[in-house]
Amino acid sequence: MRNFGALLTNEWLKLYKKKSFFVYFAVMAAFIGVCAYIAYRGWMDGVDSALGFTEQIVTMSTAGQILPLVAIIAIANVVPQEFRMGTIKLLLIRAQSRSKILASKYITTLLFSIALIIATFGMAMLTGLLLYGFGGGAGSWSSIGENVLYLTVYTLVFVTLTFMIGVLTKASGATVGISMFCVMLGGLFTMLLSHYDFIKYVLFPNADLSAYQSGMMPEDMSMTFSAIVIAVYMIIFLFISFATFRKRDIS
């Protein structure tokens, strides 16, 4: 367990020491700044408190449109970079199994994504307090919690997909391109095939659990059903990732 902790720490340090590490947080800060300006000008409906502002920011229709893409760009290079720089050989000659090495990389991507979500929530709350103070108004902690949960699930699903693509392709460009293609065209794919029964077993319509909040999901689907579908897909993504990495010939 101690050895795995060392691997995890090493992976986090490698991610942290990249010059671009704080750029991703800065992008989300800039996004919140734009939203704050819109709210200040009165162009954001129903926002009159710090909680209301935060609730609006962490929804799938606001932060959910950019945060998953930022997370994808940030973690797409975690595995491909090792192959490109040849450092994968140095990792594999250590007395650690390939599964542990890959698991440490995957957990690092999850931790980074969660840190990005927490930072976004924190910056939104702070901005809301600066705009509206501690007064009452619209917004509630329960709604914020639900929105953060939906955003977290959606982001981690596509981060796991990105991780798998990175292991399969060993190319950061292809990983970013394919992953962003899936995120951006997932909604269109769902809309075009919405009349077919098999669509409810596809990942894209199930990944965004906030659709249940707005009542946009078909009646024959439920939150539990979507959670099971998401879990199955993530297990498949991870199985493919680990199976490929364990059997790959490192020359």
N, C-alpha and C positions, 0 to 999 in steps of 0.2 A: 504494500500500500504506500509506503514511504517512497519507493522508487517511482510509482505512478505519479505521486504528488510532485516529484522532481521533474518528471516529464511534462506535467501540466504547467508547472511554473516556467519551465524553459520555453514552452510554446507561447505562453502569454507574454513573456519578455520579448520574444522574437516579434510578436505582433505589436507590442507597445513601442519598441525601439524604431519602428518604421516611421519615417518622416510624415507619412500620411495619416498616422493614427488619430491625431486630434482634428484632422481636416473633416472627418466624418461627423464628429460632434459639432464642429463649426458650421457645417452645412445645415444640420438640424436647428442650430441656434439662429442661423440666418432665416430659415423657413419660419420659425416662430416669430422672429422680428417682423417679417412681412405680414404674418397673421395679426400681430399686435397693431401694426399700422392700419390694417383693414378694420380691426375692431375699434381703434381710436377714432377713425373717420365715420364710424357708425354704419359700416357696410356689412357687418356680421350680425345677422338677426338673432335675437334672443340671448345676447350676451351682456350681462350687467353685473357680473361678480367674478371673483377669482376662480371659484369653482366652475362657474358657467363657461368661462374662457378655457379652462383646462379641459373640461368635458368636451368642448368642441374641437380642441386641438388633437386629442388622442383618439379620435374616431377613425374608422377605416376610410372615410371620405376626405379626411385632411392628412394627418400624419401617415395614415395607412397608404397613401398614394406615393409617398417618397421614402419613408423609412425602410421598407423592405428592399428597395432598390439600392439604397445606401449600404445596407448590411450586406447585400449580395456583392457589391463592388469591393467592400472591405475584406470579405473572407474568401473571395473567389481564388485568391492567389496562395492560400495557405498550403495546399498540397502541390499544385503545379510548380510553385517556386522551388520546392525541394528537388524536383526533377530537372528543372531548367538550370539550376546552379550546381547540380551534382551532389548536393549535400545529403540527398536521400541515402547515399551509400554509407555516409558517416553515421546516420541514425540506425541503419540496419545492422551495423557491425557491433552495436552495443548489446549488452546482455538483457535486452528487452524484446518481447515478442512483437511481431508486426501489428497484432491486434491492439496491444497496449499503446504503441506509437500512434496508430491511427485514431484510437479512442481519445488520446490526449489532444489531438488536433481537432477532433469533432467537438469535444467539450469546450475547448477554447473558443470555437466559433459560436457556440451557444452562449457562453458567458459574455462574449463581446456584444452579441445581439441584445441580450438582456440588459447589459450596461447601457447600450445606446437607447433602449426604450426607457429605462429608469431616468437617464439624463434628460431625455426629451420631456418626460413627465415633470421632472424637477424644474427645468427651464420654463415650461409652460405655466406651472404654478407660481413661480417667482415673477414671471411677466404679468400674470393675472393680478397678483398682489400689488405690483407697481402701478397697474392701470386702474384697479378698482378698490384697492385697500382690503381690509378685513370684513367689509360689510356683507350683508346677506344678498339675496337675489336668486336667480335661477342656478341650477346645477346641484348635484348631490354626489357624495362620496361613493355611493353604491353604483351610480351610473358611470362614474369615472373608473371604478374598479372593473366593471363589465367591459368598458371600452378598451382598457389596458389589457385585459385578458384576451379579448378578440384580436387585438393588434399583436400580442405576443404569440398566440397560436399561429396566426397567418404568417408572421415573420419567420418563426422557427420552422414551419413547413417548407418554405422556399429556401431557407438557409440549408436545410437538410438536403433538399433537391440539388442545390448549388454544390454542396460538398460532394455528393455522389458524382455529379458531372465533372467536377475537378479531378476526382480519382480516375474516372474513365478516360477523360481526354488528355490529362496532364498539360493542358494549355489554358492559361488564365484568360486569354482573349475569347476562346470558344466557350469557356465556362460562363463568363459574364454575358456574352451574347445570347447563348441558349437560355440561361436562367432569366434574363430580363425579357426575352421573347415570351417565355412561359407566363411570367407575371403580367405583362401588358396585354397579351392576347387571350389570357384565361377567361376573362369576362366575355369577350367576343365569341370565343369558342362555345361557352356555355349558352349564350343567347341564340346562336345559330342552331344548336342541337337540342334546345330546350324541349322540343316536341317529342324527343325520343326517350324511352324509358331508361335506357342504359346510362343516360347522362348523370343520374343520381349516384352512380357508382364511380364516376370520374372525380379526380381530386379537386379540380378547379371550383365547381359550385359548392363544395363542402368546406373548402379552406377558409372562406369568409363567414364565420359564425355570426357576424353582426346582421346578416340577412334575416335571421330569426327574430332579431330585435325589431326590425322594420316590417316583419310579416311578409317578406318577399319569397320565402321558401315554399315549395309545393306542400300540399297538405299531407302527402304520404311520406314526408321526410321529417325527421325530428333532430333535436340537438344531440341526442345520444347516438342516433344513426350516423350523423356527420362525424362525431368524435371517433366512432369505431372506424369509419372509412379513412379518416386522417391517420389514425394509429396504424392501420394496415399498410397504408402507403409509406409512412415513415419507416416502418419495420422493413419493408421491401427495399427502400432506398439504402438503408444501412446495411442490409444483408448483401446487396450488390456491391456496395462500397468495400466492405470488409473482405468479401470473397475475392473480389478483383485484386485488392491490395495484397492479400496473403499469397496469391498464386502468381502475381506479376514477376517476371524475370527482370531484375535490376542489373543492367549491363553497364 
